[in-house]
């Protein structure tokens, strides 16, 4: 039971980080997209920011969301195996 909850929450947060990263490629300066991006930024920005401090952009490409997703999935899998 608890494994399913952890796995589901991990997958949901992974999806949020992925969508947040995709939003950064598009114009979200006004309208509903801006509201959605602000909400995603509030949820995902601090977590990805942890990795952004240590991983500089390579040729203008920010890999911190990718690393954040990988670390999140590893932690979720470890928690699921421990429990």
ABEGO torsion letter per residue (X at the ends): XAAAAAAAAAAAAAAAAAAAAAAAABBAABEAAAAAAAAAAAAAAAAAAAAAAABBBBGGBBAAAAAAAAAAAAAAAAAAAAX
